[in-house]
Amino acid sequence: MIEVNGVSKIFEDSAQETKALDEVSFSCCAGEIFGLLGPNGAGKTTCLRILSTVLCPTAGEAKVANYNVVDNPQEVRRRIGFISGNTGIYDRLTPHETVLYFGKLYGLSKSFLKKRCDEIYEMFQMTDFIHTLNGKLSTGMKQKVSIARTIVHDPPVLIFDEPTANLDILVAKNVLNFILDCREKGKCIILSTHIMSEAQKLCDRLGIIHKGKLLVQGKTEDLCAQYDCGDIEDIFFSLIDSGF
Ligand SMILES: Nc1ncnc2c1ncn2[C@@H]1O[C@H](COP(=O)(O)OP(=O)(O)OP(=O)(O)O)[C@@H](O)[C@H]1O
């Protein structure tokens, strides 16, 4: 459902040129969680922005649900939910108004929207605050609203950019359980994080990205065996120490 082939991205301005992605290739299928792991500035967000059609690659090709992200951005957007740790929400709307607004933008019918709202509010334990202004909510509550509005159309592909950033362990667990539940339902999930233990627990396969290059990818246990390391963190340091 997600195919990334030789994707590079160069940001250019008058002062400098930054190669944020350097010929990155990977894939992720339905019912799978693929983790993109790397330190600050590795290129994770750039890669996810390309998949969500916000940025165009400088070279290479990316497809979501068989649609090329450059040629068919509208079809891609219909099929994805892009969830980031710092997506803004309108302070003067309530969570319910926010979710309804985005549901209408996706062209959902009234009956589907009502059913979907009930399902989402129960899943994220939101019922107590769906009529409180967003501006008065805590960070964790806002993150729930942010997720709710991006999954209201029940997309088959979910793209999570550091979904648990700034959340306490209770809300983070709620979000992580939601991700696992999505896998159960056959969604194709790509997740970026720099929390290696989180990735190891959640992901079926993962890739380590550093300075725009995807250094390795595979199942955690296979990578651990290949690099003779106990966990992903050790593999990461072993790669860095060997000069990547
Ligand atoms: N719009 C932009 N213009 C210029 N450079 C950019 C832009 N966006 C990202 N970059 C640069 O591209 C590189 C990769 O950034 P990116 O945000 O993809 O990293 P990241 O792995 O998501 O990092 P973090 O974990 O800190 O969010 C960095 O050097 C960053 O400064």
The ligand as an SDF file (V2000), in Angstrom:
LIG
                    3D

 31 33  0  0  0  0  0  0  0  0999 V2000
   11.2580   23.2340    4.7650 N   0  0  0  0  0  0  0  0  0  0  0  0
   12.5660   23.0070    4.9350 C   0  0  0  0  0  0  0  0  0  0  0  0
   13.4920   23.8390    4.4020 N   0  0  0  0  0  0  0  0  0  0  0  0
   14.8250   23.5940    4.5430 C   0  0  0  0  0  0  0  0  0  0  0  0
   15.3190   22.5340    5.2340 N   0  0  0  0  0  0  0  0  0  0  0  0
   14.4380   21.6770    5.7790 C   0  0  0  0  0  0  0  0  0  0  0  0
   13.0200   21.8690    5.6620 C   0  0  0  0  0  0  0  0  0  0  0  0
   12.4040   20.8480    6.3170 N   0  0  0  0  0  0  0  0  0  0  0  0
   13.3830   20.0620    6.8230 C   0  0  0  0  0  0  0  0  0  0  0  0
   14.5920   20.5620    6.4920 N   0  0  0  0  0  0  0  0  0  0  0  0
   15.9060   19.9760    6.8370 C   0  0  0  0  0  0  0  0  0  0  0  0
   15.9040   18.6300    6.3890 O   0  0  0  0  0  0  0  0  0  0  0  0
   16.5580   17.7800    7.3200 C   0  0  0  0  0  0  0  0  0  0  0  0
   15.6090   16.6730    7.7710 C   0  0  0  0  0  0  0  0  0  0  0  0
   14.5800   17.2540    8.5580 O   0  0  0  0  0  0  0  0  0  0  0  0
   13.3240   16.4140    9.0720 P   0  0  0  0  0  0  0  0  0  0  0  0
   12.3860   17.3770    9.7160 O   0  0  0  0  0  0  0  0  0  0  0  0
   12.8040   15.5840    7.9760 O   0  0  0  0  0  0  0  0  0  0  0  0
   14.0030   15.4820   10.1720 O   0  0  0  0  0  0  0  0  0  0  0  0
   13.3410   14.5540   11.2890 P   0  0  0  0  0  0  0  0  0  0  0  0
   14.0500   13.2330   11.1950 O   0  0  0  0  0  0  0  0  0  0  0  0
   11.8750   14.5410   11.1700 O   0  0  0  0  0  0  0  0  0  0  0  0
   13.7980   15.2810   12.6130 O   0  0  0  0  0  0  0  0  0  0  0  0
   13.0310   15.5020   14.0430 P   0  0  0  0  0  0  0  0  0  0  0  0
   13.0730   14.1860   14.7550 O   0  0  0  0  0  0  0  0  0  0  0  0
   13.8770   16.5260   14.7060 O   0  0  0  0  0  0  0  0  0  0  0  0
   11.6500   15.9760   13.7250 O   0  0  0  0  0  0  0  0  0  0  0  0
   17.0360   18.6830    8.4590 C   0  0  0  0  0  0  0  0  0  0  0  0
   18.3750   19.0300    8.1800 O   0  0  0  0  0  0  0  0  0  0  0  0
   16.1250   19.8970    8.3450 C   0  0  0  0  0  0  0  0  0  0  0  0
   16.7700   21.0640    8.8010 O   0  0  0  0  0  0  0  0  0  0  0  0
  1  2  1  0
  2  3  1  0
  2  7  2  0
  3  4  2  0
  4  5  1  0
  5  6  2  0
  6  7  1  0
  6 10  1  0
  7  8  1  0
  8  9  2  0
  9 10  1  0
 10 11  1  0
 11 12  1  0
 11 30  1  0
 12 13  1  0
 13 14  1  0
 13 28  1  0
 14 15  1  0
 15 16  1  0
 16 17  2  0
 16 18  1  0
 16 19  1  0
 19 20  1  0
 20 21  2  0
 20 22  1  0
 20 23  1  0
 23 24  1  0
 24 25  2  0
 24 26  1  0
 24 27  1  0
 28 29  1  0
 28 30  1  0
 30 31  1  0
M  END
$$$$
